[in-house]
Amino acid sequence: MLLQLIKAIRPINLLVITLTFYVLHTLGINSLELIPGSHQISLKFLTISTLLIAAAGYLINDYYDKEIDFINKGNKQNPLSKQALLTGYIILNITALILSFTFAFSNYIFWIFPSSIILLWLYSFKLKALPFIGNLIVAILSAAVPFIYLSIQEISRGSLTNTHTYSVDLIIIFSFLAFFSTLARELVKDIEDIEGDKAQGLKTIPILWGIKTAKFWTIFFLLCTLFILGLLIAGIDYFAFNLLSLVIAAIFGVLPLLLSAAKSYQAAEKKHYKQTGNLIKISMFGFLLFIYIYAITL
């Protein structure tokens, strides 16, 4: 039961969220521009609350996808009952909301959590069945993680608007990388799951407009990600990137993105799309590793 629950909350994805907060925190401390100070404990609670809500989102998604997963995954689907998934979903969300009161009761950041819960429920219940809307919601939530980190810092809204430091700029660029790479990953997943989605009446892009169109937009978003990463690397003088961080960006960022675009273009079977999705995930880890190596060598 415990092992099944751990599998259902996507521990790898939660690890990415945790690493994102840790890497951005390291960048903020080492750059001496974003210093948490008295907010250090709040940052830990923020991370835990975000993880709980993300985990709950995976559970409610599995709750509504029970029949779809039976077609798409067969014996590999999570065997937890719908009642167990719903119970876990409620407990995790209530815990996250209670925890958020400890550091955000009088702060606008508190409203991020109930809003995220509602949005994740709407996505699982209805929005993911609509063309592109579901993909966009997931991409926005992924891109929001760096901004959630910024919101806990001792930087006023005015200072973020009027004073652009290189650390803030780097975090914003990272958010755009997360947005476009997630869009590409979600489209690949839609193609991979087209059989089960079609059986349940979902209206995803590959179902409505065909796999070729979905592949076109997947490659387009991958190229957008590559373009942004290229602009970031081109800002070597502004950010003062060291050689090691640039090598990491090339090997674990640029290369997987190029391979995923090529693999997506050539893909003809379900396993090819899974490989494409894994390459995109590697590039996401690459973005984090790039920023971390840069941060620790400041």
C-alpha positions in Angstrom: 0.0 0.0 0.0 2.8 2.5 1.0 4.9 1.6 -2.1 1.8 2.1 -4.3 1.1 5.5 -2.7 4.7 6.6 -3.2 4.6 5.6 -6.8 1.3 7.5 -7.3 2.7 10.8 -6.1 5.5 10.7 -8.7 8.6 10.9 -6.5 10.9 11.8 -9.4 8.7 14.9 -10.3 8.6 15.9 -6.6 12.4 15.6 -6.5 12.6 18.0 -9.4 10.5 20.6 -7.5 12.7 20.1 -4.4 15.9 20.5 -6.4 14.4 23.6 -8.0 13.9 25.3 -4.7 17.3 24.2 -3.4 19.2 25.3 -6.5 17.4 28.7 -6.6 18.1 29.1 -2.9 21.8 28.3 -3.5 21.9 30.9 -6.3 20.3 33.5 -4.1 22.7 33.0 -1.2 25.9 32.8 -3.2 25.0 35.8 -5.4 24.3 37.8 -2.2 21.4 39.3 -4.0 18.5 37.2 -2.8 19.0 36.6 0.9 16.2 34.8 2.7 17.3 35.9 6.2 14.3 35.5 8.6 12.4 33.7 5.8 14.7 30.7 5.8 12.2 28.6 7.8 9.3 29.9 5.7 11.2 28.7 2.6 11.3 25.2 4.0 7.6 25.2 4.8 6.9 26.7 1.3 8.8 23.8 -0.3 6.9 21.2 1.8 3.5 22.8 1.1 4.3 22.9 -2.6 5.3 19.3 -2.6 2.2 18.2 -0.8 -0.1 20.1 -3.2 1.8 18.7 -6.2 1.5 15.2 -4.8 -2.2 15.7 -4.2 -2.5 16.8 -7.8 -1.0 13.5 -9.0 -3.5 11.6 -6.9 -6.6 13.4 -8.1 -5.3 13.0 -11.7 -5.0 9.2 -11.2 -8.5 9.2 -9.6 -10.0 10.6 -12.8 -7.7 8.7 -15.1 -8.4 5.2 -13.6 -10.1 4.0 -16.8 -7.7 5.7 -19.2 -4.7 4.3 -17.4 -6.2 0.8 -17.8 -5.9 1.2 -21.5 -2.7 3.2 -21.7 -0.7 1.4 -19.0 -2.4 -2.0 -18.5 -0.7 -3.9 -15.7 1.6 -0.9 -15.0 -1.2 1.3 -13.8 -1.3 2.1 -10.1 -3.5 -0.5 -8.3 -4.7 1.9 -5.6 -8.5 2.2 -5.4 -10.3 5.4 -6.3 -11.3 5.7 -2.6 -7.7 5.5 -1.5 -6.6 8.1 -4.1 -9.4 10.5 -3.1 -8.6 10.1 0.6 -4.9 10.7 0.1 -5.8 13.8 -2.1 -7.9 15.3 0.7 -5.3 14.6 3.5 -2.4 16.1 1.5 -4.3 19.2 0.5 -5.6 19.9 4.0 -2.1 19.4 5.5 -0.6 21.8 2.9 -3.2 24.5 3.6 -2.7 24.2 7.4 1.1 24.4 6.9 0.8 27.4 4.7 -1.0 29.3 7.5 2.3 29.1 9.5 4.2 31.4 7.1 1.7 33.1 4.8 -1.4 33.9 6.8 -1.1 37.6 6.2 0.7 37.4 2.9 -0.7 37.3 -0.7 1.4 34.1 -1.2 -1.2 32.2 0.9 -3.6 32.5 -2.0 -1.2 30.6 -4.3 -2.0 27.4 -2.5 -5.8 27.2 -2.6 -5.7 28.6 -6.2 -3.2 25.8 -7.2 -5.5 23.2 -5.5 -8.5 24.4 -7.5 -6.6 24.6 -10.7 -5.1 21.1 -10.4 -8.6 19.7 -9.6 -10.1 21.6 -12.6 -7.3 20.3 -14.8 -7.9 16.6 -13.8 -11.7 16.9 -13.9 -12.2 18.9 -17.1 -9.4 21.0 -18.5 -7.1 18.2 -19.7 -9.8 16.9 -22.0 -9.7 20.2 -23.9 -7.2 20.8 -26.7 -4.0 22.7 -25.5 -5.7 24.1 -22.4 -4.6 21.2 -20.2 -1.1 21.4 -21.6 -1.0 25.1 -21.0 -2.1 24.7 -17.3 0.6 22.2 -16.5 3.2 24.4 -18.2 2.1 27.5 -16.3 2.3 25.6 -13.0 5.8 24.3 -13.8 6.9 27.8 -14.7 5.3 29.2 -11.5 7.7 27.3 -9.2 10.6 29.8 -9.6 8.2 32.8 -9.1 6.9 31.1 -5.9 10.5 31.0 -4.7 10.9 34.7 -5.5 7.8 35.6 -3.6 9.2 34.4 -0.3 12.3 36.6 -0.7 12.9 39.9 1.1 12.4 41.7 -2.1 9.4 44.0 -2.5 7.2 43.9 -5.6 8.6 47.3 -6.5 12.2 46.3 -6.3 11.6 43.3 -8.5 10.0 45.7 -11.1 12.5 48.5 -10.9 15.8 46.7 -10.1 16.8 43.8 -12.3 19.7 41.8 -10.7 21.3 39.1 -12.7 20.1 36.4 -10.2 16.5 37.5 -10.6 16.9 37.6 -14.4 18.4 34.1 -14.4 15.4 32.8 -12.4 12.9 34.4 -14.7 14.7 32.9 -17.8 14.7 29.5 -16.0 10.9 29.9 -15.6 10.6 30.3 -19.4 12.7 27.3 -20.0 10.5 25.3 -17.7 7.4 26.6 -19.5 8.3 25.7 -23.0 10.0 22.4 -22.2 6.9 21.3 -20.2 4.6 22.2 -23.1 6.7 20.0 -25.4 6.7 17.2 -22.8 2.9 17.4 -22.3 2.3 17.2 -26.1 4.6 14.1 -26.3 2.7 12.5 -23.5 -0.6 13.2 -25.3 0.7 11.4 -28.4 1.9 8.5 -26.2 -1.5 8.2 -24.5 -3.6 8.8 -27.6 -5.3 5.4 -27.5 -6.6 5.7 -23.9 -7.5 9.4 -24.3 -9.5 8.7 -27.5 -11.4 5.8 -25.8 -12.4 8.2 -23.0 -13.5 11.0 -25.3 -10.7 13.5 -24.6 -10.0 16.2 -27.1 -6.3 16.5 -27.1 -4.3 18.0 -30.0 -3.2 14.6 -31.5 -6.8 13.3 -31.4 -8.3 16.5 -32.9 -5.7 17.5 -35.4 -3.5 14.4 -35.8 -0.2 13.2 -34.6 1.7 15.1 -37.3 0.3 18.4 -36.0 1.1 17.5 -32.4 4.7 16.6 -33.5 5.0 19.9 -35.3 4.1 21.8 -32.1 6.3 19.6 -30.0 9.3 20.4 -32.1 8.3 24.1 -32.2 8.3 24.3 -28.4 11.6 22.4 -28.2 13.1 24.9 -30.6 11.7 27.8 -28.4 13.4 26.2 -25.4 16.7 25.9 -27.4 16.4 29.5 -28.5 15.9 30.8 -24.9 18.8 28.6 -23.7 20.9 29.9 -26.5 20.1 33.5 -25.5 21.0 32.6 -21.9 24.4 31.2 -23.0 25.0 34.3 -25.2 24.6 36.4 -22.1 28.0 35.1 -20.8 29.3 38.6 -20.3 26.3 39.8 -18.3 26.0 36.7 -16.1 29.8 35.9 -16.1 29.2 32.2 -16.7 32.2 30.0 -16.0 33.4 27.4 -18.4 32.1 24.4 -16.4 28.6 25.7 -16.2 28.6 26.3 -20.0 29.8 22.7 -20.6 27.0 21.4 -18.4 24.5 23.6 -20.3 25.7 22.1 -23.6 25.9 18.5 -22.6 22.8 18.2 -20.3 20.7 21.1 -21.9 21.4 21.7 -25.6 22.2 18.1 -26.5 19.1 16.4 -25.0 16.9 19.1 -26.5 18.4 18.5 -30.0 18.1 14.7 -29.6 14.5 15.0 -28.4 13.5 17.2 -31.4 15.1 14.6 -33.8 13.5 11.7 -31.9 10.1 13.4 -32.0 10.4 14.0 -35.8 11.3 10.4 -36.4 9.0 8.8 -33.9 6.6 6.2 -35.1 5.9 4.0 -32.1 4.8 4.5 -28.5 8.2 3.7 -27.2 9.8 6.4 -29.3 7.6 9.1 -27.7 8.5 7.8 -24.3 12.2 8.1 -25.2 11.5 11.7 -26.4 9.8 12.5 -23.1 12.7 11.1 -21.1 15.2 13.2 -23.1 13.1 16.3 -22.3 13.2 15.4 -18.6 17.0 15.1 -18.8 17.2 18.6 -20.3 15.1 19.9 -17.3 17.6 18.3 -14.9 20.3 19.9 -17.1 18.8 23.4 -16.6 18.9 22.9 -12.8 22.5 21.4 -12.9 23.6 24.3 -15.0 22.3 26.9 -12.6 23.6 25.0 -9.6 27.2 24.7 -10.9 27.1 28.4 -11.8 25.8 29.3 -8.3 28.4 27.3 -6.3 31.3 28.7 -8.4 30.3 32.3 -7.8 
